Amino acid sequence: MGCNRLITNSDNMDVIDTMKNGGESAGAAAAIFEDCFFMGCDFPQISFEHCNRETNKVAHEFARLAKCCMTKDWIEKPMKNLVTLLIDDVTIISN
């Protein structure tokens, strides 16, 4: 895809800390962390950043849909239940 710099966000600080420490974990997900870390090594530049849940709603919804084994392609028009989240994700809030 031509990507050479990757920023990975998560609302789980434990995940971010683990990935920043080379993906090393003694927990049940150790193999997953290791795989993710080594896949990230394929990029010339990668960083792992924490974001709060509020800024991660679209990704959270995608993960929820994937967990339910829902498969649907959308290239030209997003799924209806994601439209509101996508709009909120790009709306500028000002006082």
mmCIF file as gemmi writes it, N, C-alpha and C atoms, coordinates in Angstrom:
data_model
loop_
_atom_site.group_PDB
_atom_site.id
_atom_site.type_symbol
_atom_site.label_atom_id
_atom_site.label_alt_id
_atom_site.label_comp_id
_atom_site.label_asym_id
_atom_site.label_entity_id
_atom_site.label_seq_id
_atom_site.pdbx_PDB_ins_code
_atom_site.Cartn_x
_atom_site.Cartn_y
_atom_site.Cartn_z
_atom_site.occupancy
_atom_site.B_iso_or_equiv
_atom_site.pdbx_formal_charge
_atom_site.auth_seq_id
_atom_site.auth_asym_id
_atom_site.pdbx_PDB_model_num
ATOM 1 N N . MET Axp A 1 ? 0.817 -1.191 0 1 0 ? 1 A 1
ATOM 2 C CA . MET Axp A 1 ? 0 0 0 1 0 ? 1 A 1
ATOM 3 C C . MET Axp A 1 ? 0.862 1.257 0 1 0 ? 1 A 1
ATOM 4 N N . GLY Axp A 2 ? 2.148 1.131 0.145 1 0 ? 2 A 1
ATOM 5 C CA . GLY Axp A 2 ? 3.021 2.287 0.118 1 0 ? 2 A 1
ATOM 6 C C . GLY Axp A 2 ? 3.172 2.993 1.443 1 0 ? 2 A 1
ATOM 7 N N . CYS Axp A 3 ? 2.687 2.413 2.51 1 0 ? 3 A 1
ATOM 8 C CA . CYS Axp A 3 ? 2.811 3.043 3.834 1 0 ? 3 A 1
ATOM 9 C C . CYS Axp A 3 ? 4.21 2.794 4.382 1 0 ? 3 A 1
ATOM 10 N N . ASN Axp A 4 ? 4.84 3.835 4.871 1 0 ? 4 A 1
ATOM 11 C CA . ASN Axp A 4 ? 6.151 3.623 5.471 1 0 ? 4 A 1
ATOM 12 C C . ASN Axp A 4 ? 6.251 4.161 6.894 1 0 ? 4 A 1
ATOM 13 N N . ARG Axp A 5 ? 5.227 4.862 7.344 1 0 ? 5 A 1
ATOM 14 C CA . ARG Axp A 5 ? 5.171 5.329 8.736 1 0 ? 5 A 1
ATOM 15 C C . ARG Axp A 5 ? 3.812 4.952 9.299 1 0 ? 5 A 1
ATOM 16 N N . LEU Axp A 6 ? 3.825 4.255 10.417 1 0 ? 6 A 1
ATOM 17 C CA . LEU Axp A 6 ? 2.587 3.748 10.99 1 0 ? 6 A 1
ATOM 18 C C . LEU Axp A 6 ? 2.46 4.232 12.425 1 0 ? 6 A 1
ATOM 19 N N . ILE Axp A 7 ? 1.298 4.785 12.753 1 0 ? 7 A 1
ATOM 20 C CA . ILE Axp A 7 ? 0.977 5.153 14.129 1 0 ? 7 A 1
ATOM 21 C C . ILE Axp A 7 ? -0.165 4.253 14.555 1 0 ? 7 A 1
ATOM 22 N N . THR Axp A 8 ? 0.057 3.478 15.595 1 0 ? 8 A 1
ATOM 23 C CA . THR Axp A 8 ? -0.936 2.546 16.101 1 0 ? 8 A 1
ATOM 24 C C . THR Axp A 8 ? -1.512 3.102 17.389 1 0 ? 8 A 1
ATOM 25 N N . ASN Axp A 9 ? -2.829 3.264 17.434 1 0 ? 9 A 1
ATOM 26 C CA . ASN Axp A 9 ? -3.507 3.799 18.608 1 0 ? 9 A 1
ATOM 27 C C . ASN Axp A 9 ? -4.3 2.709 19.308 1 0 ? 9 A 1
ATOM 28 N N . SER Axp A 10 ? -4.349 2.797 20.625 1 0 ? 10 A 1
ATOM 29 C CA . SER Axp A 10 ? -5.193 1.903 21.406 1 0 ? 10 A 1
ATOM 30 C C . SER Axp A 10 ? -5.653 2.649 22.642 1 0 ? 10 A 1
ATOM 31 N N . ASP Axp A 11 ? -6.856 2.313 23.106 1 0 ? 11 A 1
ATOM 32 C CA . ASP Axp A 11 ? -7.34 2.916 24.338 1 0 ? 11 A 1
ATOM 33 C C . ASP Axp A 11 ? -6.961 2.061 25.551 1 0 ? 11 A 1
ATOM 34 N N . ASN Axp A 12 ? -6.168 1.023 25.329 1 0 ? 12 A 1
ATOM 35 C CA . ASN Axp A 12 ? -5.719 0.15 26.406 1 0 ? 12 A 1
ATOM 36 C C . ASN Axp A 12 ? -4.246 0.429 26.677 1 0 ? 12 A 1
ATOM 37 N N . MET Axp A 13 ? -3.961 1.073 27.8 1 0 ? 13 A 1
ATOM 38 C CA . MET Axp A 13 ? -2.589 1.47 28.127 1 0 ? 13 A 1
ATOM 39 C C . MET Axp A 13 ? -1.674 0.266 28.306 1 0 ? 13 A 1
ATOM 40 N N . ASP Axp A 14 ? -2.199 -0.86 28.795 1 0 ? 14 A 1
ATOM 41 C CA . ASP Axp A 14 ? -1.378 -2.064 28.945 1 0 ? 14 A 1
ATOM 42 C C . ASP Axp A 14 ? -0.883 -2.56 27.584 1 0 ? 14 A 1
ATOM 43 N N . VAL Axp A 15 ? -1.751 -2.499 26.578 1 0 ? 15 A 1
ATOM 44 C CA . VAL Axp A 15 ? -1.36 -2.907 25.228 1 0 ? 15 A 1
ATOM 45 C C . VAL Axp A 15 ? -0.269 -1.985 24.7 1 0 ? 15 A 1
ATOM 46 N N . ILE Axp A 16 ? -0.438 -0.687 24.861 1 0 ? 16 A 1
ATOM 47 C CA . ILE Axp A 16 ? 0.555 0.279 24.379 1 0 ? 16 A 1
ATOM 48 C C . ILE Axp A 16 ? 1.894 0.056 25.074 1 0 ? 16 A 1
ATOM 49 N N . ASP Axp A 17 ? 1.877 -0.102 26.391 1 0 ? 17 A 1
ATOM 50 C CA . ASP Axp A 17 ? 3.123 -0.337 27.127 1 0 ? 17 A 1
ATOM 51 C C . ASP Axp A 17 ? 3.814 -1.615 26.665 1 0 ? 17 A 1
ATOM 52 N N . THR Axp A 18 ? 3.039 -2.672 26.45 1 0 ? 18 A 1
ATOM 53 C CA . THR Axp A 18 ? 3.608 -3.942 25.99 1 0 ? 18 A 1
ATOM 54 C C . THR Axp A 18 ? 4.254 -3.782 24.617 1 0 ? 18 A 1
ATOM 55 N N . MET Axp A 19 ? 3.572 -3.105 23.713 1 0 ? 19 A 1
ATOM 56 C CA . MET Axp A 19 ? 4.108 -2.929 22.367 1 0 ? 19 A 1
ATOM 57 C C . MET Axp A 19 ? 5.34 -2.028 22.368 1 0 ? 19 A 1
ATOM 58 N N . LYS Axp A 20 ? 5.349 -1.017 23.222 1 0 ? 20 A 1
ATOM 59 C CA . LYS Axp A 20 ? 6.522 -0.146 23.323 1 0 ? 20 A 1
ATOM 60 C C . LYS Axp A 20 ? 7.723 -0.888 23.898 1 0 ? 20 A 1
ATOM 61 N N . ASN Axp A 21 ? 7.461 -1.959 24.623 1 0 ? 21 A 1
ATOM 62 C CA . ASN Axp A 21 ? 8.537 -2.756 25.217 1 0 ? 21 A 1
ATOM 63 C C . ASN Axp A 21 ? 8.857 -3.992 24.381 1 0 ? 21 A 1
ATOM 64 N N . GLY Axp A 22 ? 8.64 -3.921 23.093 1 0 ? 22 A 1
ATOM 65 C CA . GLY Axp A 22 ? 9.022 -4.993 22.19 1 0 ? 22 A 1
ATOM 66 C C . GLY Axp A 22 ? 8.014 -6.114 22.058 1 0 ? 22 A 1
ATOM 67 N N . GLY Axp A 23 ? 6.796 -5.914 22.55 1 0 ? 23 A 1
ATOM 68 C CA . GLY Axp A 23 ? 5.758 -6.921 22.427 1 0 ? 23 A 1
ATOM 69 C C . GLY Axp A 23 ? 5.928 -8.096 23.371 1 0 ? 23 A 1
ATOM 70 N N . GLU Axp A 24 ? 6.809 -7.94 24.361 1 0 ? 24 A 1
ATOM 71 C CA . GLU Axp A 24 ? 7.061 -9.035 25.297 1 0 ? 24 A 1
ATOM 72 C C . GLU Axp A 24 ? 6.019 -9.044 26.41 1 0 ? 24 A 1
ATOM 73 N N . SER Axp A 25 ? 5.384 -10.199 26.572 1 0 ? 25 A 1
ATOM 74 C CA . SER Axp A 25 ? 4.351 -10.357 27.576 1 0 ? 25 A 1
ATOM 75 C C . SER Axp A 25 ? 4.376 -11.787 28.092 1 0 ? 25 A 1
ATOM 76 N N . ALA Axp A 26 ? 4.057 -11.949 29.363 1 0 ? 26 A 1
ATOM 77 C CA . ALA Axp A 26 ? 3.988 -13.285 29.948 1 0 ? 26 A 1
ATOM 78 C C . ALA Axp A 26 ? 2.544 -13.762 30.046 1 0 ? 26 A 1
ATOM 79 N N . GLY Axp A 27 ? 1.614 -12.949 29.577 1 0 ? 27 A 1
ATOM 80 C CA . GLY Axp A 27 ? 0.196 -13.278 29.687 1 0 ? 27 A 1
ATOM 81 C C . GLY Axp A 27 ? -0.276 -14.231 28.605 1 0 ? 27 A 1
ATOM 82 N N . ALA Axp A 28 ? -1.579 -14.48 28.628 1 0 ? 28 A 1
ATOM 83 C CA . ALA Axp A 28 ? -2.201 -15.406 27.684 1 0 ? 28 A 1
ATOM 84 C C . ALA Axp A 28 ? -2.102 -14.91 26.239 1 0 ? 28 A 1
ATOM 85 N N . ALA Axp A 29 ? -1.973 -13.615 26.046 1 0 ? 29 A 1
ATOM 86 C CA . ALA Axp A 29 ? -1.912 -13.04 24.697 1 0 ? 29 A 1
ATOM 87 C C . ALA Axp A 29 ? -0.48 -12.816 24.219 1 0 ? 29 A 1
ATOM 88 N N . ALA Axp A 30 ? 0.497 -13.44 24.853 1 0 ? 30 A 1
ATOM 89 C CA . ALA Axp A 30 ? 1.909 -13.214 24.529 1 0 ? 30 A 1
ATOM 90 C C . ALA Axp A 30 ? 2.212 -13.442 23.049 1 0 ? 30 A 1
ATOM 91 N N . ALA Axp A 31 ? 1.693 -14.514 22.473 1 0 ? 31 A 1
ATOM 92 C CA . ALA Axp A 31 ? 1.973 -14.814 21.061 1 0 ? 31 A 1
ATOM 93 C C . ALA Axp A 31 ? 1.368 -13.755 20.138 1 0 ? 31 A 1
ATOM 94 N N . ILE Axp A 32 ? 0.21 -13.231 20.505 1 0 ? 32 A 1
ATOM 95 C CA . ILE Axp A 32 ? -0.441 -12.193 19.69 1 0 ? 32 A 1
ATOM 96 C C . ILE Axp A 32 ? 0.376 -10.912 19.736 1 0 ? 32 A 1
ATOM 97 N N . PHE Axp A 33 ? 0.808 -10.514 20.936 1 0 ? 33 A 1
ATOM 98 C CA . PHE Axp A 33 ? 1.645 -9.313 21.066 1 0 ? 33 A 1
ATOM 99 C C . PHE Axp A 33 ? 2.924 -9.459 20.247 1 0 ? 33 A 1
ATOM 100 N N . GLU Axp A 34 ? 3.555 -10.619 20.339 1 0 ? 34 A 1
ATOM 101 C CA . GLU Axp A 34 ? 4.805 -10.852 19.616 1 0 ? 34 A 1
ATOM 102 C C . GLU Axp A 34 ? 4.579 -10.763 18.109 1 0 ? 34 A 1
ATOM 103 N N . ASP Axp A 35 ? 3.513 -11.405 17.617 1 0 ? 35 A 1
ATOM 104 C CA . ASP Axp A 35 ? 3.199 -11.34 16.184 1 0 ? 35 A 1
ATOM 105 C C . ASP Axp A 35 ? 2.952 -9.907 15.732 1 0 ? 35 A 1
ATOM 106 N N . CYS Axp A 36 ? 2.178 -9.165 16.509 1 0 ? 36 A 1
ATOM 107 C CA . CYS Axp A 36 ? 1.873 -7.772 16.152 1 0 ? 36 A 1
ATOM 108 C C . CYS Axp A 36 ? 3.138 -6.928 16.127 1 0 ? 36 A 1
ATOM 109 N N . PHE Axp A 37 ? 4.004 -7.139 17.116 1 0 ? 37 A 1
ATOM 110 C CA . PHE Axp A 37 ? 5.237 -6.363 17.173 1 0 ? 37 A 1
ATOM 111 C C . PHE Axp A 37 ? 6.103 -6.654 15.946 1 0 ? 37 A 1
ATOM 112 N N . PHE Axp A 38 ? 6.269 -7.924 15.61 1 0 ? 38 A 1
ATOM 113 C CA . PHE Axp A 38 ? 7.129 -8.264 14.478 1 0 ? 38 A 1
ATOM 114 C C . PHE Axp A 38 ? 6.518 -7.865 13.14 1 0 ? 38 A 1
ATOM 115 N N . MET Axp A 39 ? 5.199 -7.852 13.024 1 0 ? 39 A 1
ATOM 116 C CA . MET Axp A 39 ? 4.57 -7.322 11.812 1 0 ? 39 A 1
ATOM 117 C C . MET Axp A 39 ? 4.851 -5.83 11.698 1 0 ? 39 A 1
ATOM 118 N N . GLY Axp A 40 ? 4.828 -5.141 12.83 1 0 ? 40 A 1
ATOM 119 C CA . GLY Axp A 40 ? 5.121 -3.72 12.836 1 0 ? 40 A 1
ATOM 120 C C . GLY Axp A 40 ? 6.554 -3.412 12.428 1 0 ? 40 A 1
ATOM 121 N N . CYS Axp A 41 ? 7.453 -4.36 12.658 1 0 ? 41 A 1
ATOM 122 C CA . CYS Axp A 41 ? 8.857 -4.173 12.286 1 0 ? 41 A 1
ATOM 123 C C . CYS Axp A 41 ? 9.052 -4.116 10.775 1 0 ? 41 A 1
ATOM 124 N N . ASP Axp A 42 ? 8.039 -4.52 10.007 1 0 ? 42 A 1
ATOM 125 C CA . ASP Axp A 42 ? 8.121 -4.435 8.547 1 0 ? 42 A 1
ATOM 126 C C . ASP Axp A 42 ? 8.005 -3.003 8.047 1 0 ? 42 A 1
ATOM 127 N N . PHE Axp A 43 ? 7.583 -2.091 8.904 1 0 ? 43 A 1
ATOM 128 C CA . PHE Axp A 43 ? 7.466 -0.681 8.542 1 0 ? 43 A 1
ATOM 129 C C . PHE Axp A 43 ? 8.746 0.049 8.942 1 0 ? 43 A 1
ATOM 130 N N . PRO Axp A 44 ? 9.197 0.974 8.1 1 0 ? 44 A 1
ATOM 131 C CA . PRO Axp A 44 ? 10.402 1.728 8.457 1 0 ? 44 A 1
ATOM 132 C C . PRO Axp A 44 ? 10.247 2.524 9.759 1 0 ? 44 A 1
ATOM 133 N N . GLN Axp A 45 ? 9.044 2.989 10.032 1 0 ? 45 A 1
ATOM 134 C CA . GLN Axp A 45 ? 8.813 3.769 11.253 1 0 ? 45 A 1
ATOM 135 C C . GLN Axp A 45 ? 7.445 3.404 11.813 1 0 ? 45 A 1
ATOM 136 N N . ILE Axp A 46 ? 7.404 3.025 13.08 1 0 ? 46 A 1
ATOM 137 C CA . ILE Axp A 46 ? 6.137 2.693 13.74 1 0 ? 46 A 1
ATOM 138 C C . ILE Axp A 46 ? 6.165 3.259 15.155 1 0 ? 46 A 1
ATOM 139 N N . SER Axp A 47 ? 5.019 3.764 15.576 1 0 ? 47 A 1
ATOM 140 C CA . SER Axp A 47 ? 4.904 4.225 16.962 1 0 ? 47 A 1
ATOM 141 C C . SER Axp A 47 ? 3.575 3.739 17.534 1 0 ? 47 A 1
ATOM 142 N N . PHE Axp A 48 ? 3.564 3.556 18.835 1 0 ? 48 A 1
ATOM 143 C CA . PHE Axp A 48 ? 2.371 3.098 19.546 1 0 ? 48 A 1
ATOM 144 C C . PHE Axp A 48 ? 1.946 4.208 20.489 1 0 ? 48 A 1
ATOM 145 N N . GLU Axp A 49 ? 0.707 4.649 20.357 1 0 ? 49 A 1
ATOM 146 C CA . GLU Axp A 49 ? 0.217 5.781 21.147 1 0 ? 49 A 1
ATOM 147 C C . GLU Axp A 49 ? -1.102 5.436 21.826 1 0 ? 49 A 1
ATOM 148 N N . HIS Axp A 50 ? -1.244 5.931 23.039 1 0 ? 50 A 1
ATOM 149 C CA . HIS Axp A 50 ? -2.492 5.758 23.781 1 0 ? 50 A 1
ATOM 150 C C . HIS Axp A 50 ? -3.477 6.841 23.36 1 0 ? 50 A 1
ATOM 151 N N . CYS Axp A 51 ? -4.724 6.474 23.211 1 0 ? 51 A 1
ATOM 152 C CA . CYS Axp A 51 ? -5.791 7.445 22.98 1 0 ? 51 A 1
ATOM 153 C C . CYS Axp A 51 ? -6.963 7.035 23.872 1 0 ? 51 A 1
ATOM 154 N N . ASN Axp A 52 ? -7.756 7.991 24.264 1 0 ? 52 A 1
ATOM 155 C CA . ASN Axp A 52 ? -8.874 7.629 25.142 1 0 ? 52 A 1
ATOM 156 C C . ASN Axp A 52 ? -9.993 6.968 24.342 1 0 ? 52 A 1
ATOM 157 N N . ARG Axp A 53 ? -10.861 6.3 25.022 1 0 ? 53 A 1
ATOM 158 C CA . ARG Axp A 53 ? -11.949 5.532 24.383 1 0 ? 53 A 1
ATOM 159 C C . ARG Axp A 53 ? -12.799 6.427 23.499 1 0 ? 53 A 1
ATOM 160 N N . GLU Axp A 54 ? -13.007 7.65 23.916 1 0 ? 54 A 1
ATOM 161 C CA . GLU Axp A 54 ? -13.856 8.584 23.179 1 0 ? 54 A 1
ATOM 162 C C . GLU Axp A 54 ? -13.325 8.821 21.764 1 0 ? 54 A 1
ATOM 163 N N . THR Axp A 55 ? -12.015 8.836 21.588 1 0 ? 55 A 1
ATOM 164 C CA . THR Axp A 55 ? -11.437 9.075 20.259 1 0 ? 55 A 1
ATOM 165 C C . THR Axp A 55 ? -11.242 7.79 19.466 1 0 ? 55 A 1
ATOM 166 N N . ASN Axp A 56 ? -11.649 6.68 20.035 1 0 ? 56 A 1
ATOM 167 C CA . ASN Axp A 56 ? -11.408 5.383 19.409 1 0 ? 56 A 1
ATOM 168 C C . ASN Axp A 56 ? -12.719 4.656 19.076 1 0 ? 56 A 1
ATOM 169 N N . LYS Axp A 57 ? -13.818 5.387 19 1 0 ? 57 A 1
ATOM 170 C CA . LYS Axp A 57 ? -15.134 4.767 18.813 1 0 ? 57 A 1
ATOM 171 C C . LYS Axp A 57 ? -15.271 4.004 17.501 1 0 ? 57 A 1
ATOM 172 N N . VAL Axp A 58 ? -14.754 4.552 16.409 1 0 ? 58 A 1
ATOM 173 C CA . VAL Axp A 58 ? -14.906 3.889 15.113 1 0 ? 58 A 1
ATOM 174 C C . VAL Axp A 58 ? -14.151 2.558 15.115 1 0 ? 58 A 1
ATOM 175 N N . ALA Axp A 59 ? -12.911 2.567 15.59 1 0 ? 59 A 1
ATOM 176 C CA . ALA Axp A 59 ? -12.134 1.328 15.651 1 0 ? 59 A 1
ATOM 177 C C . ALA Axp A 59 ? -12.796 0.32 16.586 1 0 ? 59 A 1
ATOM 178 N N . HIS Axp A 60 ? -13.337 0.816 17.699 1 0 ? 60 A 1
ATOM 179 C CA . HIS Axp A 60 ? -14.013 -0.068 18.65 1 0 ? 60 A 1
ATOM 180 C C . HIS Axp A 60 ? -15.234 -0.737 18.001 1 0 ? 60 A 1
ATOM 181 N N . GLU Axp A 61 ? -15.981 0.023 17.217 1 0 ? 61 A 1
ATOM 182 C CA . GLU Axp A 61 ? -17.152 -0.53 16.543 1 0 ? 61 A 1
ATOM 183 C C . GLU Axp A 61 ? -16.744 -1.546 15.476 1 0 ? 61 A 1
ATOM 184 N N . PHE Axp A 62 ? -15.682 -1.254 14.728 1 0 ? 62 A 1
ATOM 185 C CA . PHE Axp A 62 ? -15.18 -2.225 13.75 1 0 ? 62 A 1
ATOM 186 C C . PHE Axp A 62 ? -14.789 -3.531 14.44 1 0 ? 62 A 1
ATOM 187 N N . ALA Axp A 63 ? -14.111 -3.43 15.565 1 0 ? 63 A 1
ATOM 188 C CA . ALA Axp A 63 ? -13.705 -4.634 16.302 1 0 ? 63 A 1
ATOM 189 C C . ALA Axp A 63 ? -14.927 -5.405 16.784 1 0 ? 63 A 1
ATOM 190 N N . ARG Axp A 64 ? -15.944 -4.686 17.26 1 0 ? 64 A 1
ATOM 191 C CA . ARG Axp A 64 ? -17.164 -5.346 17.715 1 0 ? 64 A 1
ATOM 192 C C . ARG Axp A 64 ? -17.844 -6.085 16.56 1 0 ? 64 A 1
ATOM 193 N N . LEU Axp A 65 ? -17.9 -5.435 15.401 1 0 ? 65 A 1
ATOM 194 C CA . LEU Axp A 65 ? -18.513 -6.064 14.233 1 0 ? 65 A 1
ATOM 195 C C . LEU Axp A 65 ? -17.712 -7.292 13.786 1 0 ? 65 A 1
ATOM 196 N N . ALA Axp A 66 ? -16.405 -7.196 13.826 1 0 ? 66 A 1
ATOM 197 C CA . ALA Axp A 66 ? -15.569 -8.332 13.437 1 0 ? 66 A 1
ATOM 198 C C . ALA Axp A 66 ? -15.749 -9.495 14.397 1 0 ? 66 A 1
ATOM 199 N N . LYS Axp A 67 ? -15.934 -9.191 15.671 1 0 ? 67 A 1
ATOM 200 C CA . LYS Axp A 67 ? -16.13 -10.236 16.683 1 0 ? 67 A 1
ATOM 201 C C . LYS Axp A 67 ? -17.425 -11.006 16.426 1 0 ? 67 A 1
ATOM 202 N N . CYS Axp A 68 ? -18.403 -10.317 15.888 1 0 ? 68 A 1
ATOM 203 C CA . CYS Axp A 68 ? -19.692 -10.951 15.575 1 0 ? 68 A 1
ATOM 204 C C . CYS Axp A 68 ? -19.653 -11.666 14.23 1 0 ? 68 A 1
ATOM 205 N N . CYS Axp A 69 ? -18.484 -11.743 13.625 1 0 ? 69 A 1
ATOM 206 C CA . CYS Axp A 69 ? -18.284 -12.414 12.338 1 0 ? 69 A 1
ATOM 207 C C . CYS Axp A 69 ? -19.084 -11.776 11.211 1 0 ? 69 A 1
ATOM 208 N N . MET Axp A 70 ? -19.368 -10.507 11.338 1 0 ? 70 A 1
ATOM 209 C CA . MET Axp A 70 ? -20.079 -9.812 10.262 1 0 ? 70 A 1
ATOM 210 C C . MET Axp A 70 ? -19.079 -9.434 9.178 1 0 ? 70 A 1
ATOM 211 N N . THR Axp A 71 ? -19.317 -9.871 7.998 1 0 ? 71 A 1
ATOM 212 C CA . THR Axp A 71 ? -18.436 -9.501 6.896 1 0 ? 71 A 1
ATOM 213 C C . THR Axp A 71 ? -19.242 -8.717 5.876 1 0 ? 71 A 1
ATOM 214 N N . LYS Axp A 72 ? -18.723 -7.577 5.529 1 0 ? 72 A 1
ATOM 215 C CA . LYS Axp A 72 ? -19.375 -6.748 4.532 1 0 ? 72 A 1
ATOM 216 C C . LYS Axp A 72 ? -18.346 -5.773 3.992 1 0 ? 72 A 1
ATOM 217 N N . ASP Axp A 73 ? -18.292 -5.671 2.698 1 0 ? 73 A 1
ATOM 218 C CA . ASP Axp A 73 ? -17.377 -4.729 2.073 1 0 ? 73 A 1
ATOM 219 C C . ASP Axp A 73 ? -18.099 -3.399 1.877 1 0 ? 73 A 1
ATOM 220 N N . TRP Axp A 74 ? -17.4 -2.319 2.15 1 0 ? 74 A 1
ATOM 221 C CA . TRP Axp A 74 ? -17.942 -1.016 1.819 1 0 ? 74 A 1
ATOM 222 C C . TRP Axp A 74 ? -16.805 -0.153 1.318 1 0 ? 74 A 1
ATOM 223 N N . ILE Axp A 75 ? -16.941 0.228 0.083 1 0 ? 75 A 1
ATOM 224 C CA . ILE Axp A 75 ? -15.926 1.061 -0.533 1 0 ? 75 A 1
ATOM 225 C C . ILE Axp A 75 ? -16.514 2.428 -0.839 1 0 ? 75 A 1
ATOM 226 N N . GLU Axp A 76 ? -17.698 2.422 -1.409 1 0 ? 76 A 1
ATOM 227 C CA . GLU Axp A 76 ? -18.311 3.685 -1.809 1 0 ? 76 A 1
ATOM 228 C C . GLU Axp A 76 ? -19.207 4.282 -0.735 1 0 ? 76 A 1
ATOM 229 N N . LYS Axp A 77 ? -19.804 3.459 0.097 1 0 ? 77 A 1
ATOM 230 C CA . LYS Axp A 77 ? -20.737 3.957 1.102 1 0 ? 77 A 1
ATOM 231 C C . LYS Axp A 77 ? -20.559 3.145 2.389 1 0 ? 77 A 1
ATOM 232 N N . PRO Axp A 78 ? -20.298 3.816 3.521 1 0 ? 78 A 1
ATOM 233 C CA . PRO Axp A 78 ? -20.1 3.09 4.778 1 0 ? 78 A 1
ATOM 234 C C . PRO Axp A 78 ? -21.401 2.482 5.304 1 0 ? 78 A 1
ATOM 235 N N . MET Axp A 79 ? -21.251 1.482 6.166 1 0 ? 79 A 1
ATOM 236 C CA . MET Axp A 79 ? -22.413 0.863 6.795 1 0 ? 79 A 1
ATOM 237 C C . MET Axp A 79 ? -23.145 1.914 7.63 1 0 ? 79 A 1
ATOM 238 N N . LYS Axp A 80 ? -24.475 1.828 7.639 1 0 ? 80 A 1
ATOM 239 C CA . LYS Axp A 80 ? -25.304 2.846 8.3 1 0 ? 80 A 1
ATOM 240 C C . LYS Axp A 80 ? -24.947 3.05 9.77 1 0 ? 80 A 1
ATOM 241 N N . ASN Axp A 81 ? -24.673 1.966 10.496 1 0 ? 81 A 1
ATOM 242 C CA . ASN Axp A 81 ? -24.397 2.117 11.925 1 0 ? 81 A 1
ATOM 243 C C . ASN Axp A 81 ? -23.035 2.752 12.197 1 0 ? 81 A 1
ATOM 244 N N . LEU Axp A 82 ? -22.203 2.918 11.173 1 0 ? 82 A 1
ATOM 245 C CA . LEU Axp A 82 ? -20.917 3.581 11.361 1 0 ? 82 A 1
ATOM 246 C C . LEU Axp A 82 ? -20.937 5.048 10.961 1 0 ? 82 A 1
ATOM 247 N N . VAL Axp A 83 ? -21.94 5.465 10.207 1 0 ? 83 A 1
ATOM 248 C CA . VAL Axp A 83 ? -21.978 6.83 9.694 1 0 ? 83 A 1
ATOM 249 C C . VAL Axp A 83 ? -21.932 7.861 10.817 1 0 ? 83 A 1
ATOM 250 N N . THR Axp A 84 ? -22.738 7.688 11.85 1 0 ? 84 A 1
ATOM 251 C CA . THR Axp A 84 ? -22.753 8.643 12.96 1 0 ? 84 A 1
ATOM 252 C C . THR Axp A 84 ? -21.395 8.709 13.64 1 0 ? 84 A 1
ATOM 253 N N . LEU Axp A 85 ? -20.795 7.556 13.865 1 0 ? 85 A 1
ATOM 254 C CA . LEU Axp A 85 ? -19.48 7.534 14.501 1 0 ? 85 A 1
ATOM 255 C C . LEU Axp A 85 ? -18.423 8.193 13.617 1 0 ? 85 A 1
ATOM 256 N N . LEU Axp A 86 ? -18.5 7.947 12.321 1 0 ? 86 A 1
ATOM 257 C CA . LEU Axp A 86 ? -17.543 8.572 11.409 1 0 ? 86 A 1
ATOM 258 C C . LEU Axp A 86 ? -17.712 10.093 11.376 1 0 ? 86 A 1
ATOM 259 N N . ILE Axp A 87 ? -18.954 10.557 11.403 1 0 ? 87 A 1
ATOM 260 C CA . ILE Axp A 87 ? -19.208 12.003 11.427 1 0 ? 87 A 1
ATOM 261 C C . ILE Axp A 87 ? -18.678 12.608 12.715 1 0 ? 87 A 1
ATOM 262 N N . ASP Axp A 88 ? -18.958 11.958 13.856 1 0 ? 88 A 1
ATOM 263 C CA . ASP Axp A 88 ? -18.449 12.444 15.136 1 0 ? 88 A 1
ATOM 264 C C . ASP Axp A 88 ? -16.924 12.459 15.158 1 0 ? 88 A 1
ATOM 265 N N . ASP Axp A 89 ? -16.31 11.506 14.471 1 0 ? 89 A 1
ATOM 266 C CA . ASP Axp A 89 ? -14.858 11.382 14.485 1 0 ? 89 A 1
ATOM 267 C C . ASP Axp A 89 ? -14.172 12.55 13.79 1 0 ? 89 A 1
ATOM 268 N N . VAL Axp A 90 ? -14.852 13.184 12.845 1 0 ? 90 A 1
ATOM 269 C CA . VAL Axp A 90 ? -14.226 14.282 12.113 1 0 ? 90 A 1
ATOM 270 C C . VAL Axp A 90 ? -14.838 15.638 12.427 1 0 ? 90 A 1
ATOM 271 N N . THR Axp A 91 ? -15.79 15.692 13.353 1 0 ? 91 A 1
ATOM 272 C CA . THR Axp A 91 ? -16.429 16.959 13.704 1 0 ? 91 A 1
ATOM 273 C C . THR Axp A 91 ? -15.525 17.757 14.626 1 0 ? 91 A 1
ATOM 274 N N . ILE Axp A 92 ? -15.352 19.001 14.314 1 0 ? 92 A 1
ATOM 275 C CA . ILE Axp A 92 ? -14.542 19.894 15.152 1 0 ? 92 A 1
ATOM 276 C C . ILE Axp A 92 ? -15.451 20.492 16.218 1 0 ? 92 A 1
ATOM 277 N N . ILE Axp A 93 ? -15.02 20.355 17.457 1 0 ? 93 A 1
ATOM 278 C CA . ILE Axp A 93 ? -15.796 20.884 18.577 1 0 ? 93 A 1
ATOM 279 C C . ILE Axp A 93 ? -15.142 22.198 19.015 1 0 ? 93 A 1
ATOM 280 N N . SER Axp A 94 ? -15.94 23.254 19.094 1 0 ? 94 A 1
ATOM 281 C CA . SER Axp A 94 ? -15.389 24.545 19.543 1 0 ? 94 A 1
ATOM 282 C C . SER Axp A 94 ? -16.322 25.158 20.575 1 0 ? 94 A 1
ATOM 283 N N . ASN Axp A 95 ? -15.744 25.919 21.453 1 0 ? 95 A 1
ATOM 284 C CA . ASN Axp A 95 ? -16.507 26.598 22.503 1 0 ? 95 A 1
ATOM 285 C C . ASN Axp A 95 ? -16.793 28.023 22.111 1 0 ? 95 A 1
